[in-house]
Amino acid sequence: MPPLPVVYLRLPNWLGDVCMSLPVLEALLAHNYPVVVCARPWAKPLLSGYALNGFVPMTGKWLHDAKTLRAYKKQHPAERVVGLSLPDSLSSALVFKWAGIPAAGYKDDGRSWLLKWPLDKPKSALHAVESWYYLAHQASQIWQHPIAPTVMRSLHLAGVPDADPKKFNLDATIKNILIAPTAVGLHKGQVKVWPHYEALTQALKAQGHAVYMCPPPNEIAEAEQNAPSATRLEPLPLLAFAQLCKSVDLVLCNDSGVSHLAAAVDAVQITLIGVTDVTHTGPWSDRAECLGQLGQWPSLQTVLHHTEQRLLAK
Protein backbone atom coordinates (compact mmCIF):
# COMPACT_ATOMS: atom_id res chain seq x y z
CA MET A 1 0.00 0.00 0.00
CA PRO A 2 1.42 3.45 -0.89
CA PRO A 3 2.01 5.96 1.92
CA LEU A 4 -0.65 8.46 2.89
CA PRO A 5 -0.30 11.46 0.59
CA VAL A 6 -0.38 15.07 1.66
CA VAL A 7 -3.76 16.33 0.44
CA TYR A 8 -3.99 19.88 -0.87
CA LEU A 9 -7.69 20.53 -0.31
CA ARG A 10 -9.21 23.34 -2.36
CA LEU A 11 -12.27 24.61 -0.52
CA PRO A 12 -15.07 26.68 -2.10
CA ASN A 13 -15.05 30.48 -1.89
CA TRP A 14 -18.21 31.14 0.13
CA LEU A 15 -18.79 30.81 3.87
CA GLY A 16 -21.79 28.52 3.57
CA ASP A 17 -19.97 26.23 1.14
CA VAL A 18 -16.92 26.04 3.39
CA CYS A 19 -19.20 24.99 6.26
CA MET A 20 -20.76 22.31 4.05
CA SER A 21 -17.24 21.09 3.20
CA LEU A 22 -16.36 20.42 6.84
CA PRO A 23 -17.28 16.70 6.72
CA VAL A 24 -14.69 16.22 3.96
CA LEU A 25 -11.98 17.97 5.98
CA GLU A 26 -12.83 16.07 9.15
CA ALA A 27 -12.94 12.68 7.37
CA LEU A 28 -9.52 13.25 5.84
CA LEU A 29 -8.06 14.28 9.18
CA ALA A 30 -9.73 11.35 10.94
CA HIS A 31 -7.99 9.03 8.49
CA ASN A 32 -4.67 10.72 9.34
CA TYR A 33 -4.23 12.41 5.97
CA PRO A 34 -1.94 15.45 6.29
CA VAL A 35 -4.14 18.25 4.91
CA VAL A 36 -3.07 21.58 3.48
CA VAL A 37 -6.15 23.77 2.98
CA CYS A 38 -6.26 26.08 -0.03
CA ALA A 39 -8.97 28.68 0.50
CA ARG A 40 -9.78 32.37 0.78
CA PRO A 41 -7.80 34.09 3.59
CA TRP A 42 -10.86 34.58 5.82
CA ALA A 43 -11.19 30.79 6.14
CA LYS A 44 -7.90 30.44 8.03
CA PRO A 45 -9.16 31.75 11.40
CA LEU A 46 -12.45 29.91 10.86
CA LEU A 47 -10.53 26.61 10.62
CA SER A 48 -8.08 27.36 13.43
CA GLY A 49 -9.54 24.52 15.52
CA TYR A 50 -8.27 21.88 13.07
CA ALA A 51 -4.81 20.30 13.04
CA LEU A 52 -3.92 21.32 9.51
CA ASN A 53 -0.53 20.74 7.94
CA GLY A 54 -0.76 24.13 6.36
CA PHE A 55 -2.92 26.83 4.81
CA VAL A 56 -2.38 28.43 1.40
CA PRO A 57 -4.45 31.59 0.78
CA MET A 58 -6.30 31.77 -2.55
CA THR A 59 -7.19 35.11 -4.14
CA GLY A 60 -9.25 33.89 -7.09
CA LYS A 61 -6.59 35.06 -9.57
CA TRP A 62 -5.46 31.75 -10.97
CA LEU A 63 -1.91 32.63 -12.01
CA HIS A 64 -1.12 34.34 -8.70
CA ASP A 65 -2.65 31.44 -6.78
CA ALA A 66 -0.77 28.86 -8.86
CA LYS A 67 2.54 30.61 -8.17
CA THR A 68 1.73 30.81 -4.45
CA LEU A 69 0.81 27.13 -4.32
CA ARG A 70 3.84 26.08 -6.34
CA ALA A 71 6.15 28.02 -4.01
CA TYR A 72 4.49 26.51 -0.92
CA LYS A 73 4.84 22.99 -2.30
CA LYS A 74 8.53 23.60 -3.04
CA GLN A 75 9.11 24.86 0.51
CA HIS A 76 7.29 21.86 2.01
CA PRO A 77 8.49 18.77 0.09
CA ALA A 78 6.63 15.49 0.66
CA GLU A 79 7.03 11.95 -0.64
CA ARG A 80 3.54 11.92 -2.12
CA VAL A 81 1.25 14.85 -2.88
CA VAL A 82 -2.31 14.95 -4.26
CA GLY A 83 -4.96 17.60 -4.73
CA LEU A 84 -8.71 17.56 -4.17
CA SER A 85 -10.73 20.33 -5.82
CA LEU A 86 -14.20 20.71 -4.35
CA PRO A 87 -15.16 23.69 -6.57
CA ASP A 88 -16.19 22.79 -10.12
CA SER A 89 -14.44 25.79 -11.65
CA LEU A 90 -11.92 25.64 -14.44
CA SER A 91 -9.59 27.96 -12.52
CA SER A 92 -9.37 25.74 -9.43
CA ALA A 93 -8.25 22.79 -11.56
CA LEU A 94 -5.87 25.03 -13.52
CA VAL A 95 -4.17 26.18 -10.30
CA PHE A 96 -3.42 22.59 -9.28
CA LYS A 97 -2.20 21.70 -12.78
CA TRP A 98 0.16 24.66 -13.00
CA ALA A 99 1.45 24.07 -9.45
CA GLY A 100 2.37 20.50 -10.35
CA ILE A 101 -0.13 18.83 -8.02
CA PRO A 102 -2.04 15.83 -9.47
CA ALA A 103 -5.64 16.48 -8.51
CA ALA A 104 -9.05 14.84 -8.30
CA GLY A 105 -12.27 16.68 -9.00
CA TYR A 106 -15.55 16.57 -10.87
CA LYS A 107 -15.39 16.77 -14.67
CA ASP A 108 -17.58 19.89 -14.94
CA ASP A 109 -16.65 22.94 -17.02
CA GLY A 110 -14.50 21.03 -19.50
CA ARG A 111 -11.62 20.64 -17.08
CA SER A 112 -11.00 16.89 -17.38
CA TRP A 113 -7.65 17.45 -19.10
CA LEU A 114 -6.45 19.50 -16.12
CA LEU A 115 -7.23 16.80 -13.56
CA LYS A 116 -5.24 13.65 -12.89
CA TRP A 117 -8.42 11.97 -11.71
CA PRO A 118 -11.52 13.50 -13.40
CA LEU A 119 -14.54 11.95 -11.72
CA ASP A 120 -18.18 11.70 -12.76
CA LYS A 121 -20.80 13.26 -10.55
CA PRO A 122 -23.26 10.82 -8.95
CA LYS A 123 -26.22 10.01 -11.16
CA SER A 124 -28.79 11.04 -8.54
CA ALA A 125 -29.03 14.63 -7.33
CA LEU A 126 -27.41 15.04 -3.92
CA HIS A 127 -27.20 17.74 -1.30
CA ALA A 128 -23.98 19.76 -1.62
CA VAL A 129 -22.63 18.13 1.56
CA GLU A 130 -23.22 14.66 0.14
CA SER A 131 -21.87 15.57 -3.30
CA TRP A 132 -18.55 16.90 -1.99
CA TYR A 133 -18.22 13.99 0.40
CA TYR A 134 -18.89 11.54 -2.43
CA LEU A 135 -16.11 13.16 -4.43
CA ALA A 136 -13.69 12.91 -1.49
CA HIS A 137 -14.56 9.27 -0.89
CA GLN A 138 -14.06 8.38 -4.55
CA ALA A 139 -10.70 10.14 -4.60
CA SER A 140 -9.55 8.51 -1.37
CA GLN A 141 -10.31 5.09 -2.85
CA ILE A 142 -8.08 5.92 -5.82
CA TRP A 143 -5.35 6.97 -3.38
CA GLN A 144 -5.81 3.55 -1.67
CA HIS A 145 -6.60 5.05 1.72
CA PRO A 146 -10.42 5.33 1.68
CA ILE A 147 -12.24 7.52 4.17
CA ALA A 148 -15.56 6.42 5.71
CA PRO A 149 -18.09 5.82 2.89
CA THR A 150 -21.04 7.76 4.35
CA VAL A 151 -21.42 11.25 5.75
CA MET A 152 -23.22 11.97 9.03
CA ARG A 153 -26.31 14.21 9.09
CA SER A 154 -24.53 16.98 11.00
CA LEU A 155 -21.75 19.51 10.74
CA HIS A 156 -19.21 20.30 13.40
CA LEU A 157 -17.03 23.39 13.39
CA ALA A 158 -14.08 22.81 15.72
CA GLY A 159 -12.66 25.55 17.90
CA VAL A 160 -15.88 27.44 18.70
CA PRO A 161 -16.19 28.37 22.40
CA ASP A 162 -19.18 27.16 24.39
CA ALA A 163 -22.36 29.23 24.50
CA ASP A 164 -21.94 32.29 26.71
CA PRO A 165 -24.94 34.69 26.74
CA LYS A 166 -23.17 36.98 29.24
CA LYS A 167 -20.34 37.62 26.79
CA PHE A 168 -22.84 39.22 24.40
CA ASN A 169 -24.88 40.94 27.16
CA LEU A 170 -27.95 38.86 26.41
CA ASP A 171 -30.83 39.01 28.90
CA ALA A 172 -31.32 35.52 30.32
CA THR A 173 -34.85 36.37 31.53
CA ILE A 174 -36.26 36.69 28.01
CA LYS A 175 -35.87 34.91 24.68
CA ASN A 176 -33.03 36.18 22.51
CA ILE A 177 -33.38 35.88 18.74
CA LEU A 178 -30.63 36.54 16.21
CA ILE A 179 -31.82 37.51 12.75
CA ALA A 180 -29.69 37.80 9.62
CA PRO A 181 -31.72 40.05 7.29
CA THR A 182 -29.15 40.10 4.47
CA ALA A 183 -27.74 37.76 1.83
CA VAL A 184 -24.93 38.69 -0.52
CA GLY A 185 -25.65 38.74 -4.26
CA LEU A 186 -28.50 37.32 -6.29
CA HIS A 187 -29.47 33.71 -6.95
CA LYS A 188 -30.31 33.30 -10.63
CA GLY A 189 -31.23 36.97 -10.71
CA GLN A 190 -33.47 36.83 -7.65
CA VAL A 191 -33.06 38.49 -4.23
CA LYS A 192 -32.27 35.91 -1.54
CA VAL A 193 -33.63 37.97 1.38
CA TRP A 194 -37.05 37.28 2.93
CA PRO A 195 -39.04 40.57 2.66
CA HIS A 196 -40.68 40.75 6.13
CA TYR A 197 -37.82 41.02 8.65
CA GLU A 198 -38.92 44.39 10.01
CA ALA A 199 -42.52 43.31 10.58
CA LEU A 200 -41.24 40.13 12.23
CA THR A 201 -38.91 42.10 14.47
CA GLN A 202 -41.65 44.43 15.63
CA ALA A 203 -44.01 41.53 16.33
CA LEU A 204 -41.41 39.60 18.35
CA LYS A 205 -40.44 42.66 20.37
CA ALA A 206 -44.12 43.30 21.11
CA GLN A 207 -44.24 39.78 22.58
CA GLY A 208 -41.36 40.63 24.93
CA HIS A 209 -38.51 38.99 23.03
CA ALA A 210 -35.15 40.58 22.19
CA VAL A 211 -34.17 40.68 18.52
CA TYR A 212 -30.55 41.16 17.52
CA MET A 213 -28.59 41.28 14.30
CA CYS A 214 -24.83 41.26 13.80
CA PRO A 215 -24.02 41.93 10.15
CA PRO A 216 -20.47 42.23 8.82
CA PRO A 217 -19.30 45.77 8.01
CA ASN A 218 -20.17 45.55 4.31
CA GLU A 219 -23.76 44.53 5.08
CA ILE A 220 -24.62 46.97 7.89
CA ALA A 221 -26.47 49.45 5.67
CA GLU A 222 -28.62 46.74 4.09
CA ALA A 223 -29.35 45.12 7.45
CA GLU A 224 -30.44 48.41 9.00
CA GLN A 225 -32.68 49.09 6.01
CA ASN A 226 -34.29 45.64 6.20
CA ALA A 227 -34.79 45.52 9.98
CA PRO A 228 -34.29 48.97 11.57
CA SER A 229 -36.03 47.94 14.81
CA ALA A 230 -33.56 45.14 15.59
CA THR A 231 -30.70 45.79 17.99
CA ARG A 232 -27.49 45.80 16.00
CA LEU A 233 -24.40 44.30 17.59
CA GLU A 234 -20.94 45.32 16.44
CA PRO A 235 -19.39 43.05 13.77
CA LEU A 236 -17.61 39.98 15.11
CA PRO A 237 -14.91 37.63 13.81
CA LEU A 238 -16.41 34.45 12.38
CA LEU A 239 -15.64 32.19 15.36
CA ALA A 240 -17.10 34.76 17.77
CA PHE A 241 -20.17 35.09 15.56
CA ALA A 242 -20.51 31.30 15.60
CA GLN A 243 -20.42 31.44 19.40
CA LEU A 244 -23.16 34.08 19.31
CA CYS A 245 -25.30 31.70 17.22
CA LYS A 246 -24.85 29.09 19.96
CA SER A 247 -25.66 31.59 22.71
CA VAL A 248 -29.04 32.87 21.49
CA ASP A 249 -32.30 30.96 21.74
CA LEU A 250 -32.97 31.00 18.00
CA VAL A 251 -31.24 32.00 14.77
CA LEU A 252 -33.58 33.18 12.03
CA CYS A 253 -32.00 33.68 8.62
CA ASN A 254 -32.08 33.23 4.85
CA ASP A 255 -30.54 30.30 3.01
CA SER A 256 -27.11 31.89 3.30
CA GLY A 257 -23.74 31.63 5.04
CA VAL A 258 -25.32 32.37 8.42
CA SER A 259 -27.64 29.38 8.07
CA HIS A 260 -24.73 27.01 7.39
CA LEU A 261 -22.54 28.51 10.12
CA ALA A 262 -25.42 28.09 12.58
CA ALA A 263 -25.79 24.48 11.43
CA ALA A 264 -22.06 23.96 11.96
CA VAL A 265 -22.42 24.82 15.67
CA ASP A 266 -25.72 22.94 16.09
CA ALA A 267 -27.68 26.09 16.82
CA VAL A 268 -31.48 26.08 16.83
CA GLN A 269 -32.49 27.86 13.65
CA ILE A 270 -35.26 28.65 11.18
CA THR A 271 -34.11 29.15 7.61
CA LEU A 272 -36.38 31.01 5.20
CA ILE A 273 -36.51 29.66 1.66
CA GLY A 274 -37.84 31.43 -1.42
CA VAL A 275 -35.41 31.32 -4.33
CA THR A 276 -33.13 28.35 -3.57
CA ASP A 277 -33.55 24.57 -3.52
CA VAL A 278 -33.40 23.35 0.08
CA THR A 279 -32.69 19.81 -1.07
CA HIS A 280 -29.36 20.98 -2.48
CA THR A 281 -28.25 23.89 -0.27
CA GLY A 282 -30.41 23.81 2.85
CA PRO A 283 -28.78 23.69 6.31
CA TRP A 284 -27.27 20.27 7.07
CA SER A 285 -28.72 19.94 10.56
CA ASP A 286 -31.62 18.24 12.28
CA ARG A 287 -32.01 21.34 14.49
CA ALA A 288 -32.75 23.52 11.47
CA GLU A 289 -36.30 24.07 10.30
CA CYS A 290 -36.82 25.32 6.76
CA LEU A 291 -39.91 27.37 5.88
CA GLY A 292 -40.97 28.20 2.34
CA GLN A 293 -39.93 26.58 -0.89
CA LEU A 294 -38.34 27.32 -4.23
CA GLY A 295 -40.48 30.04 -5.81
CA GLN A 296 -42.57 30.85 -2.71
CA TRP A 297 -41.45 32.66 0.43
CA PRO A 298 -43.23 31.78 3.69
CA SER A 299 -45.75 34.32 4.99
CA LEU A 300 -45.11 36.52 8.01
CA GLN A 301 -47.79 34.67 10.00
CA THR A 302 -46.23 31.30 9.19
CA VAL A 303 -42.82 32.46 10.36
CA LEU A 304 -44.25 33.98 13.54
CA HIS A 305 -46.13 30.79 14.38
CA HIS A 306 -43.10 28.55 13.88
CA THR A 307 -40.86 30.98 15.77
CA GLU A 308 -43.13 30.82 18.79
CA GLN A 309 -43.24 27.02 18.59
CA ARG A 310 -39.45 26.79 18.53
CA LEU A 311 -39.09 29.22 21.42
CA LEU A 312 -41.61 27.31 23.52
CA ALA A 313 -39.66 24.10 22.88
CA LYS A 314 -36.39 25.58 24.17
C-alpha positions in Angstrom: 0.0 0.0 0.0 1.4 3.4 -0.9 2.0 6.0 1.9 -0.7 8.5 2.9 -0.3 11.5 0.6 -0.4 15.1 1.7 -3.8 16.3 0.4 -4.0 19.9 -0.9 -7.7 20.5 -0.3 -9.2 23.3 -2.4 -12.3 24.6 -0.5 -15.1 26.7 -2.1 -15.0 30.5 -1.9 -18.2 31.1 0.1 -18.8 30.8 3.9 -21.8 28.5 3.6 -20.0 26.2 1.1 -16.9 26.0 3.4 -19.2 25.0 6.3 -20.8 22.3 4.1 -17.2 21.1 3.2 -16.4 20.4 6.8 -17.3 16.7 6.7 -14.7 16.2 4.0 -12.0 18.0 6.0 -12.8 16.1 9.1 -12.9 12.7 7.4 -9.5 13.3 5.8 -8.1 14.3 9.2 -9.7 11.4 10.9 -8.0 9.0 8.5 -4.7 10.7 9.3 -4.2 12.4 6.0 -1.9 15.4 6.3 -4.1 18.2 4.9 -3.1 21.6 3.5 -6.1 23.8 3.0 -6.3 26.1 0.0 -9.0 28.7 0.5 -9.8 32.4 0.8 -7.8 34.1 3.6 -10.9 34.6 5.8 -11.2 30.8 6.1 -7.9 30.4 8.0 -9.2 31.7 11.4 -12.4 29.9 10.9 -10.5 26.6 10.6 -8.1 27.4 13.4 -9.5 24.5 15.5 -8.3 21.9 13.1 -4.8 20.3 13.0 -3.9 21.3 9.5 -0.5 20.7 7.9 -0.8 24.1 6.4 -2.9 26.8 4.8 -2.4 28.4 1.4 -4.5 31.6 0.8 -6.3 31.8 -2.5 -7.2 35.1 -4.1 -9.2 33.9 -7.1 -6.6 35.1 -9.6 -5.5 31.7 -11.0 -1.9 32.6 -12.0 -1.1 34.3 -8.7 -2.7 31.4 -6.8 -0.8 28.9 -8.9 2.5 30.6 -8.2 1.7 30.8 -4.4 0.8 27.1 -4.3 3.8 26.1 -6.3 6.1 28.0 -4.0 4.5 26.5 -0.9 4.8 23.0 -2.3 8.5 23.6 -3.0 9.1 24.9 0.5 7.3 21.9 2.0 8.5 18.8 0.1 6.6 15.5 0.7 7.0 12.0 -0.6 3.5 11.9 -2.1 1.2 14.9 -2.9 -2.3 15.0 -4.3 -5.0 17.6 -4.7 -8.7 17.6 -4.2 -10.7 20.3 -5.8 -14.2 20.7 -4.4 -15.2 23.7 -6.6 -16.2 22.8 -10.1 -14.4 25.8 -11.6 -11.9 25.6 -14.4 -9.6 28.0 -12.5 -9.4 25.7 -9.4 -8.2 22.8 -11.6 -5.9 25.0 -13.5 -4.2 26.2 -10.3 -3.4 22.6 -9.3 -2.2 21.7 -12.8 0.2 24.7 -13.0 1.4 24.1 -9.5 2.4 20.5 -10.4 -0.1 18.8 -8.0 -2.0 15.8 -9.5 -5.6 16.5 -8.5 -9.0 14.8 -8.3 -12.3 16.7 -9.0 -15.5 16.6 -10.9 -15.4 16.8 -14.7 -17.6 19.9 -14.9 -16.7 22.9 -17.0 -14.5 21.0 -19.5 -11.6 20.6 -17.1 -11.0 16.9 -17.4 -7.6 17.4 -19.1 -6.5 19.5 -16.1 -7.2 16.8 -13.6 -5.2 13.7 -12.9 -8.4 12.0 -11.7 -11.5 13.5 -13.4 -14.5 11.9 -11.7 -18.2 11.7 -12.8 -20.8 13.3 -10.5 -23.3 10.8 -9.0 -26.2 10.0 -11.2 -28.8 11.0 -8.5 -29.0 14.6 -7.3 -27.4 15.0 -3.9 -27.2 17.7 -1.3 -24.0 19.8 -1.6 -22.6 18.1 1.6 -23.2 14.7 0.1 -21.9 15.6 -3.3 -18.6 16.9 -2.0 -18.2 14.0 0.4 -18.9 11.5 -2.4 -16.1 13.2 -4.4 -13.7 12.9 -1.5 -14.6 9.3 -0.9 -14.1 8.4 -4.6 -10.7 10.1 -4.6 -9.5 8.5 -1.4 -10.3 5.1 -2.9 -8.1 5.9 -5.8 -5.3 7.0 -3.4 -5.8 3.6 -1.7 -6.6 5.1 1.7 -10.4 5.3 1.7 -12.2 7.5 4.2 -15.6 6.4 5.7 -18.1 5.8 2.9 -21.0 7.8 4.3 -21.4 11.2 5.8 -23.2 12.0 9.0 -26.3 14.2 9.1 -24.5 17.0 11.0 -21.7 19.5 10.7 -19.2 20.3 13.4 -17.0 23.4 13.4 -14.1 22.8 15.7 -12.7 25.6 17.9 -15.9 27.4 18.7 -16.2 28.4 22.4 -19.2 27.2 24.4 -22.4 29.2 24.5 -21.9 32.3 26.7 -24.9 34.7 26.7 -23.2 37.0 29.2 -20.3 37.6 26.8 -22.8 39.2 24.4 -24.9 40.9 27.2 -28.0 38.9 26.4 -30.8 39.0 28.9 -31.3 35.5 30.3 -34.8 36.4 31.5 -36.3 36.7 28.0 -35.9 34.9 24.7 -33.0 36.2 22.5 -33.4 35.9 18.7 -30.6 36.5 16.2 -31.8 37.5 12.7 -29.7 37.8 9.6 -31.7 40.0 7.3 -29.1 40.1 4.5 -27.7 37.8 1.8 -24.9 38.7 -0.5 -25.7 38.7 -4.3 -28.5 37.3 -6.3 -29.5 33.7 -6.9 -30.3 33.3 -10.6 -31.2 37.0 -10.7 -33.5 36.8 -7.6 -33.1 38.5 -4.2 -32.3 35.9 -1.5 -33.6 38.0 1.4 -37.1 37.3 2.9 -39.0 40.6 2.7 -40.7 40.8 6.1 -37.8 41.0 8.6 -38.9 44.4 10.0 -42.5 43.3 10.6 -41.2 40.1 12.2 -38.9 42.1 14.5 -41.7 44.4 15.6 -44.0 41.5 16.3 -41.4 39.6 18.3 -40.4 42.7 20.4 -44.1 43.3 21.1 -44.2 39.8 22.6 -41.4 40.6 24.9 -38.5 39.0 23.0 -35.2 40.6 22.2 -34.2 40.7 18.5 -30.5 41.2 17.5 -28.6 41.3 14.3 -24.8 41.3 13.8 -24.0 41.9 10.1 -20.5 42.2 8.8 -19.3 45.8 8.0 -20.2 45.6 4.3 -23.8 44.5 5.1 -24.6 47.0 7.9 -26.5 49.5 5.7 -28.6 46.7 4.1 -29.4 45.1 7.5 -30.4 48.4 9.0 -32.7 49.1 6.0 -34.3 45.6 6.2 -34.8 45.5 10.0 -34.3 49.0 11.6 -36.0 47.9 14.8 -33.6 45.1 15.6 -30.7 45.8 18.0 -27.5 45.8 16.0 -24.4 44.3 17.6 -20.9 45.3 16.4 -19.4 43.1 13.8 -17.6 40.0 15.1 -14.9 37.6 13.8 -16.4 34.5 12.4 -15.6 32.2 15.4 -17.1 34.8 17.8 -20.2 35.1 15.6 -20.5 31.3 15.6 -20.4 31.4 19.4 -23.2 34.1 19.3 -25.3 31.7 17.2 -24.9 29.1 20.0 -25.7 31.6 22.7 -29.0 32.9 21.5 -32.3 31.0 21.7 -33.0 31.0 18.0 -31.2 32.0 14.8 -33.6 33.2 12.0 -32.0 33.7 8.6 -32.1 33.2 4.9 -30.5 30.3 3.0 -27.1 31.9 3.3 -23.7 31.6 5.0 -25.3 32.4 8.4 -27.6 29.4 8.1 -24.7 27.0 7.4 -22.5 28.5 10.1 -25.4 28.1 12.6 -25.8 24.5 11.4 -22.1 24.0 12.0 -22.4 24.8 15.7 -25.7 22.9 16.1 -27.7 26.1 16.8 -31.5 26.1 16.8 -32.5 27.9 13.6 -35.3 28.6 11.2 -34.1 29.1 7.6 -36.4 31.0 5.2 -36.5 29.7 1.7 -37.8 31.4 -1.4 -35.4 31.3 -4.3 -33.1 28.4 -3.6 -33.6 24.6 -3.5 -33.4 23.4 0.1 -32.7 19.8 -1.1 -29.4 21.0 -2.5 -28.3 23.9 -0.3 -30.4 23.8 2.9 -28.8 23.7 6.3 -27.3 20.3 7.1 -28.7 19.9 10.6 -31.6 18.2 12.3 -32.0 21.3 14.5 -32.7 23.5 11.5 -36.3 24.1 10.3 -36.8 25.3 6.8 -39.9 27.4 5.9 -41.0 28.2 2.3 -39.9 26.6 -0.9 -38.3 27.3 -4.2 -40.5 30.0 -5.8 -42.6 30.8 -2.7 -41.4 32.7 0.4 -43.2 31.8 3.7 -45.8 34.3 5.0 -45.1 36.5 8.0 -47.8 34.7 10.0 -46.2 31.3 9.2 -42.8 32.5 10.4 -44.2 34.0 13.5 -46.1 30.8 14.4 -43.1 28.5 13.9 -40.9 31.0 15.8 -43.1 30.8 18.8 -43.2 27.0 18.6 -39.4 26.8 18.5 -39.1 29.2 21.4 -41.6 27.3 23.5 -39.7 24.1 22.9 -36.4 25.6 24.2 
